[in-house]
Amino acid sequence: LVFKEKLYLYNNHHHKVGIFRISVSRMEHLTDLEVSVESKTKLKKGYPNTSKLYSYSMIDLKYRTVYEMREEYEADEQNSLLRTVEWKKEAEYYRITSAFIDNNYRTTENEHYYKAKALAAVITEGAFIILLRQLAQTNFVGLLKLYVLFINGDICLCNLTVHDTETINYFQQPIFVKNVQKIIKCPNNKIQYSRILMTNVGQIIYQDWSDTDLFLMLDSRALLYRNEEPMLNPDNLVPLRYRFYENPELFTYYTDEYHKNIIKYKDYFNEHPDALHLISFFLKEILLKKPHRVCEFASNYFCELI
């Protein structure tokens, strides 16, 4: 159960707008705790406002949450707000504290105490990440009825449906995946649908939500589609553009081709100065007339390479 994952957050225009990280580590120095779970989501500035989400959890040997702190921060040019919720196990009760800080630093805080039995079916953010991993590794298929803790302190019903293992194509390579559907009845009585695709070892490769145009993906260039004949079941998927680093032969071929093309292009422009002048004139015209378009293209292009 020790792992790290990094996914990218995209909008419906397939532009990368943020990064999502998960880190799970063992806590061997504490005898009554098994793992700590940390997740971070950071959106780019200006989409549509600056947003950061952070969660830290401590899970015991029975995968029950002993402590969790979650924060959500949003800010634009005029307003900012911070929401927090804390789940803490005390001597006989669990204490859940939710707070809201508005733009004028006014704080609204609510505190509730629950017995352990009342929270037996309630799962926190960190415990949910561990649960997904276990469901994938144990090949569980079926429906789970749970309750989840919202950032405002509300406890809401969640139906988690895990379907049979199916096959999709990932970069034209068929792989086994687990298709999970998460349905939550939100505090405002709206229903939120979420679809999650994981490998058989529990690595998340895709997730979307019905109430937003954002979705998580391991790689923006990945094409996920169903295929009936699986060929492989990798233990660890990495973005395709990073795979040549792991293969010395492929890396050598890639770098040789890269330098060969650079030399070819240089020779061409040395022999055709008119073409170089034409490209130079075209770029100057664009920079002078539409510099914002150039900045937007450069930002999107280089961010995709990160």
C-alpha positions as CSV (number, residue, x, y, z in Angstrom):
1,L,0.0,0.0,0.0
2,V,3.0,2.3,-0.4
3,F,2.8,4.2,-3.7
4,K,2.9,7.6,-5.4
5,E,0.8,8.7,-8.3
6,K,0.7,11.9,-10.4
7,L,-2.1,12.7,-12.8
8,Y,-2.9,15.8,-14.8
9,L,-6.2,17.8,-14.6
10,Y,-7.7,18.8,-18.0
11,N,-10.7,20.8,-19.1
12,N,-13.1,19.8,-21.9
13,H,-10.9,21.6,-24.4
14,H,-8.2,19.1,-23.5
15,H,-6.0,21.9,-22.0
16,K,-4.0,21.0,-18.9
17,V,-5.2,23.2,-16.0
18,G,-3.7,21.5,-13.0
19,I,-1.9,18.6,-11.3
20,F,-3.1,16.0,-8.9
21,R,-0.7,14.1,-6.7
22,I,-1.2,11.1,-4.3
23,S,1.4,9.9,-1.8
24,V,0.9,6.9,0.5
25,S,3.6,5.9,3.0
26,R,3.8,3.6,6.0
27,M,4.0,5.0,9.5
28,E,6.0,2.3,11.3
29,H,7.0,4.5,14.1
30,L,3.4,4.5,15.4
31,T,2.2,1.1,16.4
32,D,-1.5,1.8,16.0
33,L,-1.2,3.4,12.5
34,E,-0.7,1.7,9.2
35,V,-0.4,4.4,6.5
36,S,-0.5,8.1,5.9
37,V,-2.3,9.4,2.8
38,E,-1.6,12.8,1.2
39,S,-3.3,14.2,-1.9
40,K,-2.8,17.6,-3.5
41,T,-4.6,19.3,-6.4
42,K,-3.4,22.6,-7.8
43,L,-5.0,24.5,-10.6
44,K,-3.3,27.1,-12.8
45,K,-3.9,30.7,-12.0
46,G,-7.0,32.1,-13.7
47,Y,-8.9,28.9,-14.2
48,P,-11.5,30.2,-13.5
49,N,-9.8,31.2,-10.3
50,T,-6.8,30.1,-8.3
51,S,-7.8,26.8,-6.6
52,K,-5.9,24.5,-4.3
53,L,-7.1,21.3,-2.6
54,Y,-5.1,19.5,0.1
55,S,-5.8,16.4,2.1
56,Y,-3.8,14.6,4.8
57,S,-5.0,11.4,6.5
58,M,-3.7,8.8,9.0
59,I,-5.3,5.3,8.6
60,D,-5.1,2.6,11.3
61,L,-4.5,-1.1,10.8
62,K,-8.2,-1.7,10.0
63,Y,-8.1,1.1,7.5
64,R,-10.2,3.4,9.6
65,T,-9.4,7.1,9.6
66,V,-7.8,8.3,12.9
67,Y,-7.1,11.8,11.6
68,E,-7.7,13.8,8.5
69,M,-7.4,17.4,7.5
70,R,-8.8,18.8,4.2
71,E,-8.5,22.3,2.8
72,E,-10.0,23.9,-0.2
73,Y,-8.8,27.4,-1.3
74,E,-10.3,29.5,-4.1
75,A,-9.4,33.0,-5.0
76,D,-10.0,35.4,-7.9
77,E,-9.1,39.1,-8.4
78,Q,-11.7,40.3,-5.9
79,N,-12.6,37.4,-3.5
80,S,-11.0,34.5,-1.7
81,L,-12.3,31.8,0.5
82,L,-11.0,28.9,2.5
83,R,-12.9,25.8,3.6
84,T,-11.5,23.2,6.0
85,V,-12.7,20.1,7.6
86,E,-10.9,18.1,10.3
87,W,-11.7,14.5,11.4
88,K,-10.1,13.5,14.7
89,K,-10.4,10.5,16.9
90,E,-10.5,11.3,20.6
91,A,-10.9,9.1,23.7
92,E,-14.5,8.0,23.2
93,Y,-15.7,10.1,20.2
94,Y,-14.8,11.3,16.8
95,R,-14.7,15.1,16.5
96,I,-15.5,16.7,13.1
97,T,-14.8,20.4,12.8
98,S,-15.7,22.4,9.6
99,A,-14.7,26.0,9.0
100,F,-15.3,28.6,6.4
101,I,-13.2,31.8,6.0
102,D,-14.5,34.5,3.6
103,N,-12.8,37.4,1.9
104,N,-13.1,39.6,5.0
105,Y,-11.6,36.9,7.2
106,R,-14.9,36.2,8.9
107,T,-14.8,32.6,10.2
108,T,-17.8,30.3,10.5
109,E,-17.1,27.1,12.4
110,N,-19.2,24.1,13.2
111,E,-18.2,21.2,15.5
112,H,-19.9,17.8,15.9
113,Y,-19.1,14.8,18.0
114,Y,-20.0,11.2,16.9
115,K,-19.6,7.8,18.4
116,A,-17.5,5.3,16.5
117,K,-20.5,3.2,15.7
118,A,-22.3,6.1,14.0
119,L,-19.3,6.6,11.7
120,A,-18.7,2.9,10.9
121,A,-19.9,3.3,7.3
122,V,-18.4,6.8,6.8
123,I,-15.2,7.0,4.7
124,T,-12.9,10.0,4.4
125,E,-10.8,11.2,1.4
126,G,-7.7,9.3,2.4
127,A,-9.5,6.1,3.3
128,F,-11.3,6.2,-0.1
129,I,-8.0,6.2,-2.0
130,I,-6.9,3.1,-0.1
131,L,-10.3,1.5,-0.6
132,L,-10.1,2.0,-4.4
133,R,-6.7,0.3,-4.4
134,Q,-7.9,-2.7,-2.5
135,L,-11.0,-3.1,-4.6
136,A,-8.9,-3.3,-7.8
137,Q,-6.3,-5.7,-6.4
138,T,-8.9,-8.1,-4.9
139,N,-11.0,-8.1,-8.1
140,F,-14.1,-7.0,-6.2
141,V,-17.3,-6.7,-8.3
142,G,-20.5,-5.4,-7.0
143,L,-22.1,-2.5,-5.1
144,L,-20.9,-0.8,-1.9
145,K,-23.1,1.6,0.0
146,L,-21.0,4.1,1.9
147,Y,-21.1,7.6,3.4
148,V,-18.6,10.3,2.6
149,L,-17.5,13.4,4.5
150,F,-18.0,16.6,2.6
151,I,-15.8,19.7,3.1
152,N,-18.6,21.5,4.9
153,G,-18.9,18.7,7.4
154,D,-22.0,17.1,6.0
155,I,-22.1,13.3,5.7
156,C,-23.7,12.1,2.5
157,L,-24.7,8.8,0.9
158,C,-22.3,7.3,-1.7
159,N,-23.0,4.3,-4.0
160,L,-19.9,2.8,-5.3
161,T,-20.3,0.3,-8.2
162,V,-17.3,-1.8,-9.3
163,H,-17.9,-3.5,-12.7
164,D,-16.3,-6.6,-14.2
165,T,-12.8,-6.2,-15.5
166,E,-12.9,-4.9,-19.1
167,T,-10.4,-4.1,-21.8
168,I,-9.5,-0.7,-23.2
169,N,-6.8,0.5,-25.5
170,Y,-4.1,2.7,-24.0
171,F,-1.8,4.1,-26.7
172,Q,-3.1,1.3,-29.0
173,Q,-2.1,-1.4,-26.4
174,P,-5.0,-3.3,-24.9
175,I,-4.9,-3.4,-21.1
176,F,-7.2,-4.7,-18.4
177,V,-9.0,-2.0,-16.3
178,K,-11.5,-1.7,-13.5
179,N,-14.4,0.6,-14.3
180,V,-15.8,2.2,-11.1
181,Q,-18.9,4.4,-10.9
182,K,-19.3,6.7,-7.9
183,I,-22.7,8.3,-7.2
184,I,-23.0,10.8,-4.3
185,K,-26.1,12.6,-3.1
186,C,-24.6,16.1,-2.4
187,P,-25.7,18.4,0.5
188,N,-27.7,20.5,-2.0
189,N,-29.7,17.4,-3.0
190,K,-27.9,17.3,-6.4
191,I,-26.5,14.0,-7.6
192,Q,-22.8,13.8,-8.5
193,Y,-21.7,11.1,-10.9
194,S,-18.0,10.2,-11.2
195,R,-16.3,7.5,-13.4
196,I,-12.9,6.1,-12.5
197,L,-10.7,3.8,-14.6
198,M,-7.9,1.9,-12.8
199,T,-5.5,-0.8,-13.7
200,N,-5.7,-4.2,-11.9
201,V,-3.2,-3.0,-9.3
202,G,-5.2,0.1,-8.5
203,Q,-3.4,2.8,-10.4
204,I,-5.8,5.5,-11.5
205,I,-5.6,6.4,-15.2
206,Y,-8.8,8.4,-15.6
207,Q,-11.5,10.1,-13.6
208,D,-14.3,12.6,-14.4
209,W,-17.2,14.3,-12.6
210,S,-20.7,15.1,-13.8
211,D,-20.8,18.6,-12.2
212,T,-17.6,20.0,-13.7
213,D,-15.9,20.0,-17.1
214,L,-12.6,18.9,-15.5
215,F,-11.2,15.4,-15.7
216,L,-8.1,13.6,-14.5
217,M,-5.8,11.7,-16.8
218,L,-2.4,10.0,-16.7
219,D,-1.5,11.3,-20.1
220,S,-3.2,13.9,-22.4
221,R,-2.1,12.0,-25.5
222,A,-3.6,8.7,-24.3
223,L,-6.6,7.4,-26.3
224,L,-8.8,5.2,-24.1
225,Y,-11.2,3.0,-26.0
226,R,-12.5,-0.5,-25.6
227,N,-11.0,-3.6,-27.2
228,E,-12.1,-7.2,-26.9
229,E,-8.6,-8.9,-27.0
230,P,-6.3,-7.9,-24.1
231,M,-2.6,-8.4,-24.7
232,L,-0.9,-7.1,-21.6
233,N,-1.7,-6.1,-18.0
234,P,1.1,-3.7,-16.9
235,D,1.8,-3.2,-13.2
236,N,2.8,0.4,-13.6
237,L,1.8,2.7,-16.5
238,V,3.8,5.8,-17.3
239,P,3.2,8.5,-19.9
240,L,4.3,7.4,-23.3
241,R,6.6,10.3,-23.8
242,Y,8.7,9.1,-20.8
243,R,9.0,5.5,-21.8
244,F,12.0,5.8,-24.1
245,Y,14.1,6.8,-21.0
246,E,13.8,3.2,-19.6
247,N,14.9,1.5,-22.8
248,P,18.6,2.3,-23.7
249,E,18.2,1.1,-27.3
250,L,15.1,3.2,-27.8
251,F,16.6,6.2,-26.1
252,T,19.7,6.0,-28.4
253,Y,17.5,5.7,-31.5
254,Y,15.4,8.7,-30.4
255,T,18.3,11.0,-29.7
256,D,20.1,10.0,-32.9
257,E,17.0,10.7,-35.0
258,Y,16.5,14.0,-33.1
259,H,20.1,15.2,-33.9
260,K,19.9,13.9,-37.5
261,N,16.8,16.0,-38.1
262,I,18.3,19.1,-36.5
263,I,21.3,18.8,-38.9
264,K,19.0,18.2,-41.9
265,Y,16.9,21.4,-41.1
266,K,20.0,23.5,-40.6
267,D,21.4,22.4,-43.9
268,Y,18.1,23.1,-45.6
269,F,17.9,26.7,-44.3
270,N,21.6,27.3,-45.1
271,E,20.8,26.4,-48.7
272,H,17.5,28.2,-48.9
273,P,17.9,31.7,-47.2
274,D,14.6,32.9,-48.8
275,A,12.7,30.3,-46.8
276,L,14.3,31.4,-43.6
277,H,13.5,35.1,-44.3
278,L,9.9,34.2,-45.1
279,I,9.5,32.3,-41.8
280,S,11.2,35.2,-39.9
281,F,8.8,37.7,-41.5
282,F,5.8,35.6,-40.7
283,L,6.7,35.2,-37.1
284,K,7.4,38.9,-36.7
285,E,4.0,39.8,-38.1
286,I,2.3,37.4,-35.7
287,L,4.3,38.7,-32.7
288,L,3.4,42.3,-33.6
289,K,-0.3,41.8,-34.4
290,K,-1.4,39.0,-32.1
291,P,1.1,38.6,-29.3
292,H,-1.5,37.2,-26.9
293,R,-2.1,34.3,-29.3
294,V,1.6,33.5,-29.4
295,C,1.8,33.6,-25.6
296,E,-1.3,31.3,-25.3
297,F,0.1,28.8,-27.8
298,A,3.5,28.8,-26.1
299,S,1.9,28.3,-22.6
300,N,-0.3,25.4,-23.8
301,Y,2.5,23.8,-25.8
302,F,5.2,23.8,-23.2
303,C,2.9,22.9,-20.3
304,E,1.9,19.7,-22.3
305,L,5.6,18.8,-22.3
306,I,6.0,19.0,-18.5
